[in-house]
Amino acid sequence: MESILSAREIDQLVAWGGKTGPESLGSVQTFLDRYVALRDGTDPGRADQREADRAAASTLESRHIVTPAQPTPEPAPQPPAMHA
């Protein structure tokens, strides 16, 4: 199976337009929104590409460009407060 995303395509995906710090947040959000659409198949205009889109999302994950969200663990129960 050939690579879904070439190194050049990945560079294009992660290029934030030379912005750094807070100025890059909009670009990062756009990238993450696009990743989620690839992963979840939520773009109706790409219905015929869902399998390839999921494979592309998996490629981003396997290359550690994104880390899929993990469920938030339940906080450990706190012992009851002792009253003196």
PDB file of N, CA, C and O in Angstrom:
ATOM      1  N   MET A   1       0.851  -1.186   0.000  1.00  0.00           N
ATOM      2  CA  MET A   1       0.000   0.000   0.000  1.00  0.00           C
ATOM      3  C   MET A   1       0.889   1.239   0.000  1.00  0.00           C
ATOM      4  O   MET A   1       1.814   1.346   0.805  1.00  0.00           O
ATOM      5  N   GLU A   2       0.612   2.147  -0.881  1.00  0.00           N
ATOM      6  CA  GLU A   2       1.432   3.349  -0.922  1.00  0.00           C
ATOM      7  C   GLU A   2       1.007   4.333   0.156  1.00  0.00           C
ATOM      8  O   GLU A   2      -0.122   4.296   0.645  1.00  0.00           O
ATOM      9  N   SER A   3       1.919   5.200   0.510  1.00  0.00           N
ATOM     10  CA  SER A   3       1.646   6.191   1.551  1.00  0.00           C
ATOM     11  C   SER A   3       0.488   7.087   1.124  1.00  0.00           C
ATOM     12  O   SER A   3       0.422   7.530  -0.023  1.00  0.00           O
ATOM     13  N   ILE A   4      -0.415   7.346   2.050  1.00  0.00           N
ATOM     14  CA  ILE A   4      -1.563   8.200   1.766  1.00  0.00           C
ATOM     15  C   ILE A   4      -1.126   9.654   1.626  1.00  0.00           C
ATOM     16  O   ILE A   4      -1.571  10.359   0.721  1.00  0.00           O
ATOM     17  N   LEU A   5      -0.258  10.094   2.520  1.00  0.00           N
ATOM     18  CA  LEU A   5       0.214  11.480   2.499  1.00  0.00           C
ATOM     19  C   LEU A   5       1.725  11.494   2.297  1.00  0.00           C
ATOM     20  O   LEU A   5       2.461  10.813   3.012  1.00  0.00           O
ATOM     21  N   SER A   6       2.171  12.255   1.341  1.00  0.00           N
ATOM     22  CA  SER A   6       3.609  12.402   1.141  1.00  0.00           C
ATOM     23  C   SER A   6       4.153  13.394   2.168  1.00  0.00           C
ATOM     24  O   SER A   6       3.393  14.134   2.793  1.00  0.00           O
ATOM     25  N   ALA A   7       5.460  13.398   2.331  1.00  0.00           N
ATOM     26  CA  ALA A   7       6.080  14.346   3.261  1.00  0.00           C
ATOM     27  C   ALA A   7       5.728  15.777   2.864  1.00  0.00           C
ATOM     28  O   ALA A   7       5.502  16.620   3.732  1.00  0.00           O
ATOM     29  N   ARG A   8       5.680  16.059   1.573  1.00  0.00           N
ATOM     30  CA  ARG A   8       5.345  17.414   1.113  1.00  0.00           C
ATOM     31  C   ARG A   8       3.916  17.776   1.505  1.00  0.00           C
ATOM     32  O   ARG A   8       3.657  18.892   1.954  1.00  0.00           O
ATOM     33  N   GLU A   9       2.983  16.828   1.334  1.00  0.00           N
ATOM     34  CA  GLU A   9       1.599  17.106   1.703  1.00  0.00           C
ATOM     35  C   GLU A   9       1.468  17.356   3.200  1.00  0.00           C
ATOM     36  O   GLU A   9       0.703  18.223   3.624  1.00  0.00           O
ATOM     37  N   ILE A  10       2.207  16.603   3.993  1.00  0.00           N
ATOM     38  CA  ILE A  10       2.174  16.816   5.436  1.00  0.00           C
ATOM     39  C   ILE A  10       2.758  18.180   5.770  1.00  0.00           C
ATOM     40  O   ILE A  10       2.218  18.896   6.613  1.00  0.00           O
ATOM     41  N   ASP A  11       3.855  18.544   5.118  1.00  0.00           N
ATOM     42  CA  ASP A  11       4.422  19.877   5.344  1.00  0.00           C
ATOM     43  C   ASP A  11       3.400  20.963   5.025  1.00  0.00           C
ATOM     44  O   ASP A  11       3.320  21.970   5.728  1.00  0.00           O
ATOM     45  N   GLN A  12       2.622  20.758   3.968  1.00  0.00           N
ATOM     46  CA  GLN A  12       1.607  21.739   3.597  1.00  0.00           C
ATOM     47  C   GLN A  12       0.498  21.783   4.635  1.00  0.00           C
ATOM     48  O   GLN A  12      -0.040  22.852   4.923  1.00  0.00           O
ATOM     49  N   LEU A  13       0.151  20.636   5.196  1.00  0.00           N
ATOM     50  CA  LEU A  13      -0.900  20.606   6.211  1.00  0.00           C
ATOM     51  C   LEU A  13      -0.478  21.313   7.489  1.00  0.00           C
ATOM     52  O   LEU A  13      -1.293  21.978   8.128  1.00  0.00           O
ATOM     53  N   VAL A  14       0.791  21.175   7.866  1.00  0.00           N
ATOM     54  CA  VAL A  14       1.218  21.711   9.152  1.00  0.00           C
ATOM     55  C   VAL A  14       1.883  23.075   9.048  1.00  0.00           C
ATOM     56  O   VAL A  14       2.332  23.615  10.060  1.00  0.00           O
ATOM     57  N   ALA A  15       1.957  23.641   7.859  1.00  0.00           N
ATOM     58  CA  ALA A  15       2.538  24.975   7.714  1.00  0.00           C
ATOM     59  C   ALA A  15       1.541  26.000   8.249  1.00  0.00           C
ATOM     60  O   ALA A  15       0.410  26.082   7.771  1.00  0.00           O
ATOM     61  N   TRP A  16       1.956  26.763   9.218  1.00  0.00           N
ATOM     62  CA  TRP A  16       1.052  27.722   9.857  1.00  0.00           C
ATOM     63  C   TRP A  16       1.201  29.111   9.259  1.00  0.00           C
ATOM     64  O   TRP A  16       0.843  30.100   9.899  1.00  0.00           O
ATOM     65  N   GLY A  17       1.715  29.199   8.064  1.00  0.00           N
ATOM     66  CA  GLY A  17       1.835  30.490   7.402  1.00  0.00           C
ATOM     67  C   GLY A  17       2.848  31.401   8.064  1.00  0.00           C
ATOM     68  O   GLY A  17       2.704  32.622   8.009  1.00  0.00           O
ATOM     69  N   GLY A  18       3.870  30.836   8.689  1.00  0.00           N
ATOM     70  CA  GLY A  18       4.914  31.623   9.323  1.00  0.00           C
ATOM     71  C   GLY A  18       4.490  32.249  10.637  1.00  0.00           C
ATOM     72  O   GLY A  18       5.245  33.028  11.219  1.00  0.00           O
ATOM     73  N   LYS A  19       3.320  31.931  11.107  1.00  0.00           N
ATOM     74  CA  LYS A  19       2.834  32.511  12.357  1.00  0.00           C
ATOM     75  C   LYS A  19       3.337  31.686  13.531  1.00  0.00           C
ATOM     76  O   LYS A  19       3.530  30.475  13.425  1.00  0.00           O
ATOM     77  N   THR A  20       3.543  32.360  14.642  1.00  0.00           N
ATOM     78  CA  THR A  20       3.971  31.671  15.854  1.00  0.00           C
ATOM     79  C   THR A  20       3.138  32.177  17.024  1.00  0.00           C
ATOM     80  O   THR A  20       2.464  33.203  16.934  1.00  0.00           O
ATOM     81  N   GLY A  21       3.201  31.442  18.110  1.00  0.00           N
ATOM     82  CA  GLY A  21       2.511  31.859  19.317  1.00  0.00           C
ATOM     83  C   GLY A  21       1.017  32.008  19.096  1.00  0.00           C
ATOM     84  O   GLY A  21       0.426  31.269  18.308  1.00  0.00           O
ATOM     85  N   PRO A  22       0.403  32.958  19.786  1.00  0.00           N
ATOM     86  CA  PRO A  22      -1.049  33.127  19.696  1.00  0.00           C
ATOM     87  C   PRO A  22      -1.550  33.389  18.276  1.00  0.00           C
ATOM     88  O   PRO A  22      -2.693  33.066  17.952  1.00  0.00           O
ATOM     89  N   GLU A  23      -0.700  33.973  17.429  1.00  0.00           N
ATOM     90  CA  GLU A  23      -1.112  34.254  16.054  1.00  0.00           C
ATOM     91  C   GLU A  23      -1.372  32.980  15.258  1.00  0.00           C
ATOM     92  O   GLU A  23      -2.086  33.017  14.256  1.00  0.00           O
ATOM     93  N   SER A  24      -0.808  31.857  15.686  1.00  0.00           N
ATOM     94  CA  SER A  24      -0.964  30.604  14.943  1.00  0.00           C
ATOM     95  C   SER A  24      -2.229  29.834  15.327  1.00  0.00           C
ATOM     96  O   SER A  24      -2.545  28.829  14.690  1.00  0.00           O
ATOM     97  N   LEU A  25      -2.947  30.275  16.337  1.00  0.00           N
ATOM     98  CA  LEU A  25      -4.089  29.512  16.831  1.00  0.00           C
ATOM     99  C   LEU A  25      -5.164  29.276  15.781  1.00  0.00           C
ATOM    100  O   LEU A  25      -5.728  28.184  15.719  1.00  0.00           O
ATOM    101  N   GLY A  26      -5.459  30.261  14.964  1.00  0.00           N
ATOM    102  CA  GLY A  26      -6.479  30.086  13.928  1.00  0.00           C
ATOM    103  C   GLY A  26      -6.077  29.008  12.936  1.00  0.00           C
ATOM    104  O   GLY A  26      -6.905  28.186  12.544  1.00  0.00           O
ATOM    105  N   SER A  27      -4.808  29.005  12.524  1.00  0.00           N
ATOM    106  CA  SER A  27      -4.331  27.987  11.586  1.00  0.00           C
ATOM    107  C   SER A  27      -4.339  26.611  12.219  1.00  0.00           C
ATOM    108  O   SER A  27      -4.701  25.629  11.572  1.00  0.00           O
ATOM    109  N   VAL A  28      -3.945  26.533  13.473  1.00  0.00           N
ATOM    110  CA  VAL A  28      -3.939  25.245  14.172  1.00  0.00           C
ATOM    111  C   VAL A  28      -5.372  24.733  14.297  1.00  0.00           C
ATOM    112  O   VAL A  28      -5.618  23.544  14.098  1.00  0.00           O
ATOM    113  N   GLN A  29      -6.313  25.603  14.621  1.00  0.00           N
ATOM    114  CA  GLN A  29      -7.708  25.189  14.744  1.00  0.00           C
ATOM    115  C   GLN A  29      -8.237  24.678  13.407  1.00  0.00           C
ATOM    116  O   GLN A  29      -8.953  23.678  13.368  1.00  0.00           O
ATOM    117  N   THR A  30      -7.891  25.354  12.316  1.00  0.00           N
ATOM    118  CA  THR A  30      -8.314  24.907  10.989  1.00  0.00           C
ATOM    119  C   THR A  30      -7.751  23.525  10.688  1.00  0.00           C
ATOM    120  O   THR A  30      -8.465  22.656  10.189  1.00  0.00           O
ATOM    121  N   PHE A  31      -6.467  23.320  10.992  1.00  0.00           N
ATOM    122  CA  PHE A  31      -5.843  22.020  10.781  1.00  0.00           C
ATOM    123  C   PHE A  31      -6.572  20.938  11.579  1.00  0.00           C
ATOM    124  O   PHE A  31      -6.881  19.874  11.044  1.00  0.00           O
ATOM    125  N   LEU A  32      -6.845  21.208  12.856  1.00  0.00           N
ATOM    126  CA  LEU A  32      -7.515  20.212  13.694  1.00  0.00           C
ATOM    127  C   LEU A  32      -8.939  19.930  13.212  1.00  0.00           C
ATOM    128  O   LEU A  32      -9.394  18.787  13.238  1.00  0.00           O
ATOM    129  N   ASP A  33      -9.637  20.978  12.773  1.00  0.00           N
ATOM    130  CA  ASP A  33     -10.987  20.782  12.228  1.00  0.00           C
ATOM    131  C   ASP A  33     -10.941  19.877  11.000  1.00  0.00           C
ATOM    132  O   ASP A  33     -11.792  19.004  10.828  1.00  0.00           O
ATOM    133  N   ARG A  34      -9.938  20.095  10.147  1.00  0.00           N
ATOM    134  CA  ARG A  34      -9.808  19.271   8.944  1.00  0.00           C
ATOM    135  C   ARG A  34      -9.438  17.835   9.304  1.00  0.00           C
ATOM    136  O   ARG A  34      -9.940  16.893   8.692  1.00  0.00           O
ATOM    137  N   TYR A  35      -8.571  17.666  10.285  1.00  0.00           N
ATOM    138  CA  TYR A  35      -8.207  16.326  10.749  1.00  0.00           C
ATOM    139  C   TYR A  35      -9.456  15.590  11.265  1.00  0.00           C
ATOM    140  O   TYR A  35      -9.679  14.430  10.919  1.00  0.00           O
ATOM    141  N   VAL A  36     -10.257  16.258  12.082  1.00  0.00           N
ATOM    142  CA  VAL A  36     -11.469  15.634  12.624  1.00  0.00           C
ATOM    143  C   VAL A  36     -12.416  15.246  11.487  1.00  0.00           C
ATOM    144  O   VAL A  36     -13.019  14.173  11.520  1.00  0.00           O
ATOM    145  N   ALA A  37     -12.548  16.109  10.490  1.00  0.00           N
ATOM    146  CA  ALA A  37     -13.412  15.786   9.349  1.00  0.00           C
ATOM    147  C   ALA A  37     -12.885  14.560   8.600  1.00  0.00           C
ATOM    148  O   ALA A  37     -13.672  13.719   8.165  1.00  0.00           O
ATOM    149  N   LEU A  38     -11.557  14.451   8.446  1.00  0.00           N
ATOM    150  CA  LEU A  38     -10.973  13.265   7.822  1.00  0.00           C
ATOM    151  C   LEU A  38     -11.260  12.025   8.662  1.00  0.00           C
ATOM    152  O   LEU A  38     -11.707  10.998   8.151  1.00  0.00           O
ATOM    153  N   ARG A  39     -10.995  12.144   9.949  1.00  0.00           N
ATOM    154  CA  ARG A  39     -11.137  11.012  10.866  1.00  0.00           C
ATOM    155  C   ARG A  39     -12.578  10.541  10.980  1.00  0.00           C
ATOM    156  O   ARG A  39     -12.844   9.339  10.959  1.00  0.00           O
ATOM    157  N   ASP A  40     -13.510  11.483  11.099  1.00  0.00           N
ATOM    158  CA  ASP A  40     -14.903  11.141  11.379  1.00  0.00           C
ATOM    159  C   ASP A  40     -15.778  11.060  10.134  1.00  0.00           C
ATOM    160  O   ASP A  40     -16.920  10.607  10.210  1.00  0.00           O
ATOM    161  N   GLY A  41     -15.257  11.493   8.992  1.00  0.00           N
ATOM    162  CA  GLY A  41     -16.051  11.444   7.768  1.00  0.00           C
ATOM    163  C   GLY A  41     -17.246  12.359   7.789  1.00  0.00           C
ATOM    164  O   GLY A  41     -18.315  11.996   7.297  1.00  0.00           O
ATOM    165  N   THR A  42     -17.084  13.555   8.356  1.00  0.00           N
ATOM    166  CA  THR A  42     -18.222  14.461   8.529  1.00  0.00           C
ATOM    167  C   THR A  42     -18.418  15.466   7.394  1.00  0.00           C
ATOM    168  O   THR A  42     -19.372  16.244   7.420  1.00  0.00           O
ATOM    169  N   ASP A  43     -17.528  15.459   6.397  1.00  0.00           N
ATOM    170  CA  ASP A  43     -17.679  16.383   5.277  1.00  0.00           C
ATOM    171  C   ASP A  43     -18.565  15.724   4.217  1.00  0.00           C
ATOM    172  O   ASP A  43     -18.116  14.803   3.535  1.00  0.00           O
ATOM    173  N   PRO A  44     -19.822  16.178   4.066  1.00  0.00           N
ATOM    174  CA  PRO A  44     -20.724  15.525   3.116  1.00  0.00           C
ATOM    175  C   PRO A  44     -20.216  15.585   1.676  1.00  0.00           C
ATOM    176  O   PRO A  44     -20.572  14.734   0.861  1.00  0.00           O
ATOM    177  N   GLY A  45     -19.403  16.563   1.362  1.00  0.00           N
ATOM    178  CA  GLY A  45     -18.860  16.680   0.016  1.00  0.00           C
ATOM    179  C   GLY A  45     -17.790  15.642  -0.286  1.00  0.00           C
ATOM    180  O   GLY A  45     -17.366  15.500  -1.433  1.00  0.00           O
ATOM    181  N   ARG A  46     -17.349  14.914   0.739  1.00  0.00           N
ATOM    182  CA  ARG A  46     -16.307  13.912   0.553  1.00  0.00           C
ATOM    183  C   ARG A  46     -16.812  12.508   0.885  1.00  0.00           C
ATOM    184  O   ARG A  46     -16.029  11.625   1.235  1.00  0.00           O
ATOM    185  N   ALA A  47     -18.116  12.312   0.773  1.00  0.00           N
ATOM    186  CA  ALA A  47     -18.709  11.015   1.125  1.00  0.00           C
ATOM    187  C   ALA A  47     -18.063   9.869   0.357  1.00  0.00           C
ATOM    188  O   ALA A  47     -17.895   8.778   0.901  1.00  0.00           O
ATOM    189  N   ASP A  48     -17.701  10.103  -0.900  1.00  0.00           N
ATOM    190  CA  ASP A  48     -17.098   9.040  -1.702  1.00  0.00           C
ATOM    191  C   ASP A  48     -15.623   8.826  -1.375  1.00  0.00           C
ATOM    192  O   ASP A  48     -14.997   7.918  -1.922  1.00  0.00           O
ATOM    193  N   GLN A  49     -15.063   9.643  -0.497  1.00  0.00           N
ATOM    194  CA  GLN A  49     -13.645   9.549  -0.132  1.00  0.00           C
ATOM    195  C   GLN A  49     -13.438   9.118   1.316  1.00  0.00           C
ATOM    196  O   GLN A  49     -12.317   9.188   1.818  1.00  0.00           O
ATOM    197  N   ARG A  50     -14.480   8.678   1.989  1.00  0.00           N
ATOM    198  CA  ARG A  50     -14.380   8.427   3.437  1.00  0.00           C
ATOM    199  C   ARG A  50     -13.304   7.418   3.792  1.00  0.00           C
ATOM    200  O   ARG A  50     -12.566   7.628   4.755  1.00  0.00           O
ATOM    201  N   GLU A  51     -13.192   6.339   3.049  1.00  0.00           N
ATOM    202  CA  GLU A  51     -12.180   5.333   3.361  1.00  0.00           C
ATOM    203  C   GLU A  51     -10.776   5.927   3.244  1.00  0.00           C
ATOM    204  O   GLU A  51      -9.937   5.713   4.119  1.00  0.00           O
ATOM    205  N   ALA A  52     -10.521   6.665   2.176  1.00  0.00           N
ATOM    206  CA  ALA A  52      -9.213   7.294   1.992  1.00  0.00           C
ATOM    207  C   ALA A  52      -8.972   8.364   3.056  1.00  0.00           C
ATOM    208  O   ALA A  52      -7.852   8.514   3.543  1.00  0.00           O
ATOM    209  N   ASP A  53     -10.022   9.107   3.418  1.00  0.00           N
ATOM    210  CA  ASP A  53      -9.878  10.141   4.444  1.00  0.00           C
ATOM    211  C   ASP A  53      -9.522   9.527   5.794  1.00  0.00           C
ATOM    212  O   ASP A  53      -8.664  10.048   6.506  1.00  0.00           O
ATOM    213  N   ARG A  54     -10.170   8.433   6.148  1.00  0.00           N
ATOM    214  CA  ARG A  54      -9.842   7.765   7.417  1.00  0.00           C
ATOM    215  C   ARG A  54      -8.415   7.242   7.391  1.00  0.00           C
ATOM    216  O   ARG A  54      -7.704   7.314   8.394  1.00  0.00           O
ATOM    217  N   ALA A  55      -7.999   6.719   6.250  1.00  0.00           N
ATOM    218  CA  ALA A  55      -6.614   6.248   6.123  1.00  0.00           C
ATOM    219  C   ALA A  55      -5.639   7.412   6.277  1.00  0.00           C
ATOM    220  O   ALA A  55      -4.581   7.260   6.887  1.00  0.00           O
ATOM    221  N   ALA A  56      -5.990   8.568   5.728  1.00  0.00           N
ATOM    222  CA  ALA A  56      -5.133   9.749   5.870  1.00  0.00           C
ATOM    223  C   ALA A  56      -5.045  10.178   7.328  1.00  0.00           C
ATOM    224  O   ALA A  56      -3.966  10.524   7.808  1.00  0.00           O
ATOM    225  N   ALA A  57      -6.174  10.157   8.037  1.00  0.00           N
ATOM    226  CA  ALA A  57      -6.170  10.503   9.466  1.00  0.00           C
ATOM    227  C   ALA A  57      -5.309   9.513  10.237  1.00  0.00           C
ATOM    228  O   ALA A  57      -4.561   9.910  11.131  1.00  0.00           O
ATOM    229  N   SER A  58      -5.405   8.238   9.906  1.00  0.00           N
ATOM    230  CA  SER A  58      -4.574   7.224  10.569  1.00  0.00           C
ATOM    231  C   SER A  58      -3.099   7.451  10.294  1.00  0.00           C
ATOM    232  O   SER A  58      -2.261   7.218  11.165  1.00  0.00           O
ATOM    233  N   THR A  59      -2.773   7.906   9.081  1.00  0.00           N
ATOM    234  CA  THR A  59      -1.383   8.208   8.752  1.00  0.00           C
ATOM    235  C   THR A  59      -0.865   9.355   9.606  1.00  0.00           C
ATOM    236  O   THR A  59       0.257   9.297  10.108  1.00  0.00           O
ATOM    237  N   LEU A  60      -1.674  10.398   9.775  1.00  0.00           N
ATOM    238  CA  LEU A  60      -1.266  11.508  10.631  1.00  0.00           C
ATOM    239  C   LEU A  60      -1.026  11.025  12.062  1.00  0.00           C
ATOM    240  O   LEU A  60      -0.087  11.471  12.722  1.00  0.00           O
ATOM    241  N   GLU A  61      -1.869  10.121  12.534  1.00  0.00           N
ATOM    242  CA  GLU A  61      -1.724   9.575  13.886  1.00  0.00           C
ATOM    243  C   GLU A  61      -0.472   8.701  13.991  1.00  0.00           C
ATOM    244  O   GLU A  61       0.284   8.817  14.955  1.00  0.00           O
ATOM    245  N   SER A  62      -0.251   7.833  13.010  1.00  0.00           N
ATOM    246  CA  SER A  62       0.898   6.924  13.078  1.00  0.00           C
ATOM    247  C   SER A  62       2.222   7.675  12.994  1.00  0.00           C
ATOM    248  O   SER A  62       3.242   7.200  13.493  1.00  0.00           O
ATOM    249  N   ARG A  63       2.205   8.842  12.365  1.00  0.00           N
ATOM    250  CA  ARG A  63       3.421   9.665  12.280  1.00  0.00           C
ATOM    251  C   ARG A  63       3.526  10.645  13.450  1.00  0.00           C
ATOM    252  O   ARG A  63       4.426  11.485  13.487  1.00  0.00           O
ATOM    253  N   HIS A  64       2.611  10.531  14.392  1.00  0.00           N
ATOM    254  CA  HIS A  64       2.599  11.354  15.607  1.00  0.00           C
ATOM    255  C   HIS A  64       2.481  12.841  15.308  1.00  0.00           C
ATOM    256  O   HIS A  64       3.018  13.679  16.032  1.00  0.00           O
ATOM    257  N   ILE A  65       1.773  13.154  14.233  1.00  0.00           N
ATOM    258  CA  ILE A  65       1.477  14.550  13.920  1.00  0.00           C
ATOM    259  C   ILE A  65       0.287  15.001  14.745  1.00  0.00           C
ATOM    260  O   ILE A  65       0.216  16.154  15.170  1.00  0.00           O
ATOM    261  N   VAL A  66      -0.642  14.092  14.968  1.00  0.00           N
ATOM    262  CA  VAL A  66      -1.763  14.323  15.875  1.00  0.00           C
ATOM    263  C   VAL A  66      -1.868  13.109  16.789  1.00  0.00           C
ATOM    264  O   VAL A  66      -1.450  12.007  16.435  1.00  0.00           O
ATOM    265  N   THR A  67      -2.420  13.328  17.940  1.00  0.00           N
ATOM    266  CA  THR A  67      -2.695  12.240  18.870  1.00  0.00           C
ATOM    267  C   THR A  67      -4.195  12.214  19.079  1.00  0.00           C
ATOM    268  O   THR A  67      -4.778  13.208  19.510  1.00  0.00           O
ATOM    269  N   PRO A  68      -4.830  11.084  18.778  1.00  0.00           N
ATOM    270  CA  PRO A  68      -6.282  11.036  18.958  1.00  0.00           C
ATOM    271  C   PRO A  68      -6.653  11.300  20.412  1.00  0.00           C
ATOM    272  O   PRO A  68      -5.939  10.912  21.337  1.00  0.00           O
ATOM    273  N   ALA A  69      -7.763  11.957  20.586  1.00  0.00           N
ATOM    274  CA  ALA A  69      -8.232  12.266  21.943  1.00  0.00           C
ATOM    275  C   ALA A  69      -8.522  10.965  22.684  1.00  0.00           C
ATOM    276  O   ALA A  69      -9.085  10.024  22.124  1.00  0.00           O
ATOM    277  N   GLN A  70      -8.139  10.934  23.914  1.00  0.00           N
ATOM    278  CA  GLN A  70      -8.417   9.803  24.786  1.00  0.00           C
ATOM    279  C   GLN A  70      -9.551  10.200  25.723  1.00  0.00           C
ATOM    280  O   GLN A  70      -9.665  11.365  26.105  1.00  0.00           O
ATOM    281  N   PRO A  71     -10.385   9.238  26.093  1.00  0.00           N
ATOM    282  CA  PRO A  71     -11.450   9.585  27.045  1.00  0.00           C
ATOM    283  C   PRO A  71     -10.847  10.114  28.339  1.00  0.00           C
ATOM    284  O   PRO A  71      -9.832   9.606  28.816  1.00  0.00           O
ATOM    285  N   THR A  72     -11.466  11.115  28.890  1.00  0.00           N
ATOM    286  CA  THR A  72     -11.005  11.682  30.155  1.00  0.00           C
ATOM    287  C   THR A  72     -11.359  10.719  31.275  1.00  0.00           C
ATOM    288  O   THR A  72     -12.527  10.368  31.447  1.00  0.00           O
ATOM    289  N   PRO A  73     -10.352  10.285  32.047  1.00  0.00           N
ATOM    290  CA  PRO A  73     -10.671   9.352  33.133  1.00  0.00           C
ATOM    291  C   PRO A  73     -11.482  10.040  34.221  1.00  0.00           C
ATOM    292  O   PRO A  73     -11.356  11.241  34.458  1.00  0.00           O
ATOM    293  N   GLU A  74     -12.302   9.254  34.861  1.00  0.00           N
ATOM    294  CA  GLU A  74     -13.075   9.769  35.981  1.00  0.00           C
ATOM    295  C   GLU A  74     -12.114  10.113  37.113  1.00  0.00           C
ATOM    296  O   GLU A  74     -11.173   9.362  37.371  1.00  0.00           O
ATOM    297  N   PRO A  75     -12.337  11.233  37.789  1.00  0.00           N
ATOM    298  CA  PRO A  75     -11.451  11.554  38.916  1.00  0.00           C
ATOM    299  C   PRO A  75     -11.612  10.516  40.023  1.00  0.00           C
ATOM    300  O   PRO A  75     -12.692   9.966  40.241  1.00  0.00           O
ATOM    301  N   ALA A  76     -10.504  10.272  40.707  1.00  0.00           N
ATOM    302  CA  ALA A  76     -10.545   9.314  41.822  1.00  0.00           C
ATOM    303  C   ALA A  76     -11.433   9.873  42.916  1.00  0.00           C
ATOM    304  O   ALA A  76     -11.408  11.073  43.186  1.00  0.00           O
ATOM    305  N   PRO A  77     -12.224   9.003  43.555  1.00  0.00           N
ATOM    306  CA  PRO A  77     -13.078   9.496  44.644  1.00  0.00           C
ATOM    307  C   PRO A  77     -12.216  10.018  45.793  1.00  0.00           C
ATOM    308  O   PRO A  77     -11.171   9.457  46.120  1.00  0.00           O
ATOM    309  N   GLN A  78     -12.677  11.084  46.377  1.00  0.00           N
ATOM    310  CA  GLN A  78     -11.960  11.691  47.497  1.00  0.00           C
ATOM    311  C   GLN A  78     -12.477  11.076  48.802  1.00  0.00           C
ATOM    312  O   GLN A  78     -13.676  10.838  48.948  1.00  0.00           O
ATOM    313  N   PRO A  79     -11.565  10.820  49.749  1.00  0.00           N
ATOM    314  CA  PRO A  79     -12.040  10.285  51.029  1.00  0.00           C
ATOM    315  C   PRO A  79     -12.884  11.346  51.737  1.00  0.00           C
ATOM    316  O   PRO A  79     -12.673  12.544  51.546  1.00  0.00           O
ATOM    317  N   PRO A  80     -13.827  10.907  52.542  1.00  0.00           N
ATOM    318  CA  PRO A  80     -14.666  11.873  53.254  1.00  0.00           C
ATOM    319  C   PRO A  80     -13.804  12.730  54.182  1.00  0.00           C
ATOM    320  O   PRO A  80     -12.826  12.257  54.763  1.00  0.00           O
ATOM    321  N   ALA A  81     -14.186  13.983  54.304  1.00  0.00           N
ATOM    322  CA  ALA A  81     -13.454  14.889  55.185  1.00  0.00           C
ATOM    323  C   ALA A  81     -13.672  14.467  56.634  1.00  0.00           C
ATOM    324  O   ALA A  81     -14.773  14.090  57.035  1.00  0.00           O
ATOM    325  N   MET A  82     -12.615  14.540  57.386  1.00  0.00           N
ATOM    326  CA  MET A  82     -12.707  14.181  58.798  1.00  0.00           C
ATOM    327  C   MET A  82     -12.931  15.457  59.592  1.00  0.00           C
ATOM    328  O   MET A  82     -12.206  16.437  59.419  1.00  0.00           O
ATOM    329  N   HIS A  83     -13.910  15.448  60.441  1.00  0.00           N
ATOM    330  CA  HIS A  83     -14.216  16.616  61.263  1.00  0.00           C
ATOM    331  C   HIS A  83     -13.627  16.391  62.656  1.00  0.00           C
ATOM    332  O   HIS A  83     -13.761  15.315  63.238  1.00  0.00           O
ATOM    333  N   ALA A  84     -12.983  17.414  63.166  1.00  0.00           N
ATOM    334  CA  ALA A  84     -12.361  17.286  64.497  1.00  0.00           C
ATOM    335  C   ALA A  84     -13.300  17.699  65.599  1.00  0.00           C
ATOM    336  O   ALA A  84     -12.933  17.651  66.773  1.00  0.00           O
TER     337      ALA A  84
END
